[in-house]
Amino acid sequence: MQIFTYCPPSLPWLDLRYVDRDIIVINKPSGLLSNPGIASYTHDCALTRLQALFSDAILVHRLDCATSGIMVFARNKKAESHLKTQFQNRQTQKTYIAVVQGIIKEQTGEINYSITPDKNNPPKQKIAVQNEGKLATTFYRKLSQNDESTLVELTPITGRTHQLRVHMQAIGHPILGDDFYGCGKSEKAVKRLQLHAERLSFSHPYTQKTVTFSSKHPFPILT
């Protein structure tokens, strides 16, 4: 039984941004899973598309299916370990761009709400109460706005599941197109989730030098 409608985009099939002996960087389109699930219909994903060209490609981290943007993959076990350690130890720098419902008043801000799985509605997450859940921190910066929505830059310090989507909902500004955490108005405002992983910086597993990869967000500047 198919639990959600999965129609992965055929164009672009694979947007390669960088390849060397240790890593591969792609720009994942919205609507494409990062890796396959248990169900056979989820086989078509970023990882399997990449492995069709590079059989040694290894998943290091994930983006939500509806989120687009920069992803890095390893090409050997040493690189995989090096990259995963950086993600786990919060040594990477990630920048996302989102369009959210409503007008955010503050130019910059910090969101500190712990997040825990919503056991009654998996795979959703929710804001934790008291000492439950895991600490999550997100910084935001307003870029532009119109009468109904705000374009924001989001910098997650932690990497919790659905962190940005849950945090923006928690402060009353759900991301447009979010069919998990949006309200009726914000969910139906656009065809896709307005969340894009625009920039990723990390230490290259071979050279040990900081490298940065970016992909300009596809959202209009709001005026």
Contacts in CASP RR format, 6 or more apart in sequence:
PFRMAT RR
TARGET T0000
AUTHOR 0000-0000-0000
METHOD contacts of the structure
MODEL  1
MQIFTYCPPSLPWLDLRYVDRDIIVINKPSGLLSNPGIASYTHDCALTRL
QALFSDAILVHRLDCATSGIMVFARNKKAESHLKTQFQNRQTQKTYIAVV
QGIIKEQTGEINYSITPDKNNPPKQKIAVQNEGKLATTFYRKLSQNDEST
LVELTPITGRTHQLRVHMQAIGHPILGDDFYGCGKSEKAVKRLQLHAERL
SFSHPYTQKTVTFSSKHPFPILT
2 39 0 8 1.000
2 41 0 8 1.000
3 39 0 8 1.000
6 33 0 8 1.000
6 41 0 8 1.000
6 42 0 8 1.000
6 65 0 8 1.000
7 31 0 8 1.000
8 31 0 8 1.000
8 32 0 8 1.000
8 33 0 8 1.000
8 44 0 8 1.000
8 45 0 8 1.000
9 29 0 8 1.000
9 30 0 8 1.000
9 31 0 8 1.000
9 32 0 8 1.000
12 27 0 8 1.000
12 29 0 8 1.000
13 49 0 8 1.000
14 26 0 8 1.000
14 46 0 8 1.000
14 49 0 8 1.000
14 50 0 8 1.000
14 53 0 8 1.000
15 26 0 8 1.000
15 27 0 8 1.000
15 28 0 8 1.000
15 29 0 8 1.000
16 24 0 8 1.000
16 25 0 8 1.000
16 26 0 8 1.000
17 25 0 8 1.000
17 26 0 8 1.000
17 27 0 8 1.000
17 70 0 8 1.000
17 213 0 8 1.000
17 215 0 8 1.000
18 24 0 8 1.000
18 25 0 8 1.000
18 213 0 8 1.000
19 25 0 8 1.000
19 54 0 8 1.000
20 206 0 8 1.000
21 75 0 8 1.000
21 76 0 8 1.000
21 206 0 8 1.000
22 74 0 8 1.000
22 75 0 8 1.000
22 76 0 8 1.000
22 78 0 8 1.000
22 79 0 8 1.000
22 204 0 8 1.000
22 205 0 8 1.000
22 206 0 8 1.000
23 72 0 8 1.000
23 73 0 8 1.000
23 74 0 8 1.000
23 75 0 8 1.000
23 79 0 8 1.000
23 83 0 8 1.000
23 204 0 8 1.000
23 205 0 8 1.000
24 50 0 8 1.000
24 54 0 8 1.000
24 57 0 8 1.000
24 72 0 8 1.000
24 73 0 8 1.000
24 75 0 8 1.000
25 70 0 8 1.000
25 71 0 8 1.000
25 72 0 8 1.000
25 73 0 8 1.000
25 200 0 8 1.000
25 213 0 8 1.000
26 46 0 8 1.000
26 50 0 8 1.000
26 70 0 8 1.000
26 71 0 8 1.000
26 73 0 8 1.000
27 68 0 8 1.000
27 69 0 8 1.000
27 70 0 8 1.000
27 71 0 8 1.000
27 215 0 8 1.000
28 34 0 8 1.000
28 46 0 8 1.000
28 63 0 8 1.000
28 67 0 8 1.000
28 68 0 8 1.000
28 69 0 8 1.000
28 70 0 8 1.000
28 71 0 8 1.000
28 197 0 8 1.000
29 68 0 8 1.000
30 65 0 8 1.000
30 66 0 8 1.000
30 67 0 8 1.000
30 68 0 8 1.000
30 192 0 8 1.000
30 193 0 8 1.000
31 65 0 8 1.000
31 66 0 8 1.000
31 68 0 8 1.000
31 192 0 8 1.000
32 44 0 8 1.000
32 45 0 8 1.000
32 46 0 8 1.000
32 49 0 8 1.000
32 65 0 8 1.000
33 42 0 8 1.000
33 44 0 8 1.000
33 45 0 8 1.000
33 46 0 8 1.000
33 65 0 8 1.000
34 45 0 8 1.000
34 46 0 8 1.000
34 47 0 8 1.000
34 59 0 8 1.000
34 61 0 8 1.000
34 62 0 8 1.000
34 63 0 8 1.000
34 65 0 8 1.000
34 71 0 8 1.000
35 45 0 8 1.000
35 46 0 8 1.000
35 47 0 8 1.000
35 59 0 8 1.000
35 62 0 8 1.000
36 42 0 8 1.000
36 43 0 8 1.000
36 44 0 8 1.000
36 45 0 8 1.000
36 47 0 8 1.000
36 48 0 8 1.000
37 45 0 8 1.000
46 71 0 8 1.000
47 57 0 8 1.000
47 59 0 8 1.000
47 73 0 8 1.000
50 57 0 8 1.000
50 73 0 8 1.000
51 57 0 8 1.000
54 75 0 8 1.000
56 75 0 8 1.000
56 76 0 8 1.000
57 73 0 8 1.000
57 74 0 8 1.000
57 75 0 8 1.000
58 73 0 8 1.000
58 74 0 8 1.000
58 75 0 8 1.000
58 76 0 8 1.000
58 77 0 8 1.000
58 79 0 8 1.000
58 80 0 8 1.000
59 73 0 8 1.000
60 71 0 8 1.000
60 72 0 8 1.000
60 73 0 8 1.000
60 74 0 8 1.000
60 80 0 8 1.000
60 83 0 8 1.000
60 84 0 8 1.000
60 87 0 8 1.000
61 71 0 8 1.000
61 72 0 8 1.000
61 83 0 8 1.000
61 84 0 8 1.000
61 87 0 8 1.000
62 71 0 8 1.000
63 69 0 8 1.000
63 71 0 8 1.000
63 197 0 8 1.000
64 162 0 8 1.000
64 165 0 8 1.000
64 193 0 8 1.000
64 195 0 8 1.000
66 177 0 8 1.000
66 178 0 8 1.000
66 179 0 8 1.000
66 192 0 8 1.000
66 193 0 8 1.000
66 195 0 8 1.000
67 96 0 8 1.000
67 193 0 8 1.000
67 195 0 8 1.000
67 196 0 8 1.000
67 197 0 8 1.000
68 195 0 8 1.000
68 196 0 8 1.000
68 197 0 8 1.000
68 215 0 8 1.000
68 218 0 8 1.000
69 196 0 8 1.000
69 197 0 8 1.000
69 198 0 8 1.000
69 215 0 8 1.000
70 197 0 8 1.000
70 198 0 8 1.000
70 199 0 8 1.000
70 200 0 8 1.000
70 213 0 8 1.000
70 214 0 8 1.000
70 215 0 8 1.000
71 197 0 8 1.000
71 200 0 8 1.000
72 83 0 8 1.000
72 200 0 8 1.000
72 202 0 8 1.000
72 213 0 8 1.000
74 80 0 8 1.000
74 82 0 8 1.000
74 83 0 8 1.000
74 205 0 8 1.000
78 205 0 8 1.000
79 205 0 8 1.000
79 206 0 8 1.000
82 203 0 8 1.000
82 205 0 8 1.000
83 202 0 8 1.000
83 205 0 8 1.000
85 91 0 8 1.000
86 92 0 8 1.000
86 202 0 8 1.000
86 203 0 8 1.000
87 159 0 8 1.000
90 157 0 8 1.000
90 158 0 8 1.000
90 159 0 8 1.000
91 202 0 8 1.000
91 203 0 8 1.000
92 200 0 8 1.000
92 201 0 8 1.000
92 202 0 8 1.000
93 155 0 8 1.000
93 199 0 8 1.000
93 200 0 8 1.000
93 201 0 8 1.000
93 202 0 8 1.000
93 212 0 8 1.000
94 155 0 8 1.000
94 156 0 8 1.000
94 197 0 8 1.000
94 199 0 8 1.000
94 200 0 8 1.000
94 201 0 8 1.000
95 153 0 8 1.000
95 154 0 8 1.000
95 155 0 8 1.000
95 197 0 8 1.000
95 198 0 8 1.000
95 199 0 8 1.000
95 200 0 8 1.000
96 153 0 8 1.000
96 154 0 8 1.000
96 155 0 8 1.000
96 156 0 8 1.000
96 164 0 8 1.000
96 195 0 8 1.000
96 196 0 8 1.000
96 197 0 8 1.000
96 198 0 8 1.000
97 143 0 8 1.000
97 151 0 8 1.000
97 152 0 8 1.000
97 153 0 8 1.000
97 154 0 8 1.000
97 195 0 8 1.000
97 196 0 8 1.000
97 198 0 8 1.000
97 217 0 8 1.000
97 219 0 8 1.000
98 151 0 8 1.000
98 152 0 8 1.000
98 154 0 8 1.000
98 164 0 8 1.000
98 168 0 8 1.000
98 175 0 8 1.000
98 194 0 8 1.000
98 195 0 8 1.000
98 196 0 8 1.000
99 149 0 8 1.000
99 150 0 8 1.000
99 151 0 8 1.000
99 152 0 8 1.000
99 175 0 8 1.000
99 176 0 8 1.000
99 190 0 8 1.000
99 194 0 8 1.000
99 219 0 8 1.000
99 222 0 8 1.000
100 149 0 8 1.000
100 150 0 8 1.000
100 152 0 8 1.000
100 168 0 8 1.000
100 173 0 8 1.000
100 174 0 8 1.000
100 175 0 8 1.000
100 176 0 8 1.000
100 186 0 8 1.000
100 194 0 8 1.000
101 148 0 8 1.000
101 149 0 8 1.000
101 172 0 8 1.000
101 173 0 8 1.000
101 174 0 8 1.000
101 175 0 8 1.000
101 176 0 8 1.000
101 182 0 8 1.000
101 183 0 8 1.000
101 185 0 8 1.000
101 186 0 8 1.000
101 189 0 8 1.000
102 148 0 8 1.000
102 149 0 8 1.000
102 150 0 8 1.000
102 173 0 8 1.000
103 145 0 8 1.000
103 147 0 8 1.000
103 148 0 8 1.000
103 149 0 8 1.000
103 150 0 8 1.000
104 140 0 8 1.000
104 142 0 8 1.000
104 145 0 8 1.000
104 150 0 8 1.000
104 152 0 8 1.000
104 173 0 8 1.000
106 142 0 8 1.000
107 141 0 8 1.000
107 142 0 8 1.000
108 139 0 8 1.000
108 140 0 8 1.000
108 141 0 8 1.000
108 142 0 8 1.000
109 139 0 8 1.000
109 140 0 8 1.000
109 141 0 8 1.000
110 137 0 8 1.000
110 138 0 8 1.000
110 139 0 8 1.000
110 140 0 8 1.000
111 136 0 8 1.000
111 137 0 8 1.000
111 138 0 8 1.000
111 139 0 8 1.000
111 140 0 8 1.000
111 167 0 8 1.000
111 170 0 8 1.000
111 171 0 8 1.000
112 135 0 8 1.000
112 136 0 8 1.000
112 137 0 8 1.000
113 127 0 8 1.000
113 128 0 8 1.000
113 136 0 8 1.000
113 166 0 8 1.000
113 167 0 8 1.000
113 170 0 8 1.000
114 127 0 8 1.000
114 128 0 8 1.000
114 132 0 8 1.000
114 133 0 8 1.000
114 134 0 8 1.000
114 135 0 8 1.000
114 136 0 8 1.000
115 125 0 8 1.000
115 126 0 8 1.000
115 127 0 8 1.000
115 128 0 8 1.000
115 133 0 8 1.000
115 134 0 8 1.000
115 136 0 8 1.000
115 160 0 8 1.000
115 161 0 8 1.000
115 162 0 8 1.000
115 163 0 8 1.000
115 166 0 8 1.000
115 167 0 8 1.000
116 125 0 8 1.000
116 126 0 8 1.000
116 127 0 8 1.000
116 128 0 8 1.000
116 132 0 8 1.000
116 133 0 8 1.000
116 134 0 8 1.000
117 123 0 8 1.000
117 124 0 8 1.000
117 125 0 8 1.000
117 126 0 8 1.000
117 161 0 8 1.000
118 124 0 8 1.000
118 125 0 8 1.000
118 126 0 8 1.000
123 161 0 8 1.000
124 162 0 8 1.000
124 180 0 8 1.000
124 181 0 8 1.000
125 160 0 8 1.000
125 161 0 8 1.000
125 162 0 8 1.000
125 163 0 8 1.000
125 166 0 8 1.000
126 166 0 8 1.000
127 166 0 8 1.000
127 170 0 8 1.000
128 134 0 8 1.000
134 158 0 8 1.000
134 160 0 8 1.000
135 158 0 8 1.000
136 156 0 8 1.000
136 158 0 8 1.000
136 159 0 8 1.000
136 160 0 8 1.000
136 163 0 8 1.000
136 166 0 8 1.000
136 167 0 8 1.000
137 156 0 8 1.000
137 157 0 8 1.000
137 158 0 8 1.000
138 154 0 8 1.000
138 155 0 8 1.000
138 156 0 8 1.000
138 157 0 8 1.000
138 163 0 8 1.000
138 164 0 8 1.000
138 167 0 8 1.000
139 154 0 8 1.000
139 155 0 8 1.000
139 157 0 8 1.000
140 152 0 8 1.000
140 153 0 8 1.000
140 154 0 8 1.000
140 155 0 8 1.000
141 152 0 8 1.000
141 153 0 8 1.000
141 155 0 8 1.000
142 150 0 8 1.000
142 151 0 8 1.000
142 152 0 8 1.000
143 150 0 8 1.000
143 151 0 8 1.000
143 152 0 8 1.000
143 153 0 8 1.000
143 221 0 8 1.000
144 150 0 8 1.000
144 151 0 8 1.000
144 221 0 8 1.000
144 222 0 8 1.000
144 223 0 8 1.000
145 151 0 8 1.000
145 222 0 8 1.000
146 222 0 8 1.000
146 223 0 8 1.000
149 176 0 8 1.000
149 189 0 8 1.000
149 222 0 8 1.000
150 173 0 8 1.000
150 222 0 8 1.000
151 219 0 8 1.000
151 221 0 8 1.000
151 222 0 8 1.000
154 164 0 8 1.000
154 168 0 8 1.000
156 163 0 8 1.000
156 164 0 8 1.000
160 166 0 8 1.000
162 180 0 8 1.000
162 181 0 8 1.000
164 175 0 8 1.000
164 195 0 8 1.000
165 174 0 8 1.000
165 175 0 8 1.000
165 178 0 8 1.000
165 180 0 8 1.000
165 181 0 8 1.000
165 193 0 8 1.000
165 195 0 8 1.000
166 181 0 8 1.000
168 174 0 8 1.000
168 175 0 8 1.000
168 181 0 8 1.000
169 175 0 8 1.000
169 178 0 8 1.000
169 181 0 8 1.000
169 182 0 8 1.000
174 181 0 8 1.000
174 182 0 8 1.000
174 183 0 8 1.000
174 186 0 8 1.000
174 187 0 8 1.000
175 181 0 8 1.000
175 182 0 8 1.000
175 186 0 8 1.000
175 193 0 8 1.000
175 194 0 8 1.000
175 195 0 8 1.000
176 186 0 8 1.000
176 189 0 8 1.000
176 190 0 8 1.000
176 193 0 8 1.000
176 194 0 8 1.000
177 186 0 8 1.000
177 187 0 8 1.000
177 188 0 8 1.000
177 189 0 8 1.000
177 190 0 8 1.000
177 191 0 8 1.000
177 192 0 8 1.000
177 193 0 8 1.000
177 194 0 8 1.000
178 186 0 8 1.000
178 187 0 8 1.000
178 193 0 8 1.000
178 195 0 8 1.000
179 187 0 8 1.000
179 193 0 8 1.000
194 219 0 8 1.000
196 215 0 8 1.000
196 217 0 8 1.000
196 218 0 8 1.000
196 219 0 8 1.000
197 215 0 8 1.000
198 214 0 8 1.000
198 215 0 8 1.000
198 216 0 8 1.000
198 217 0 8 1.000
199 212 0 8 1.000
199 213 0 8 1.000
199 214 0 8 1.000
199 215 0 8 1.000
200 212 0 8 1.000
200 213 0 8 1.000
200 214 0 8 1.000
201 210 0 8 1.000
201 211 0 8 1.000
201 212 0 8 1.000
201 213 0 8 1.000
202 210 0 8 1.000
202 211 0 8 1.000
203 209 0 8 1.000
203 210 0 8 1.000
203 211 0 8 1.000
204 210 0 8 1.000
204 211 0 8 1.000
END
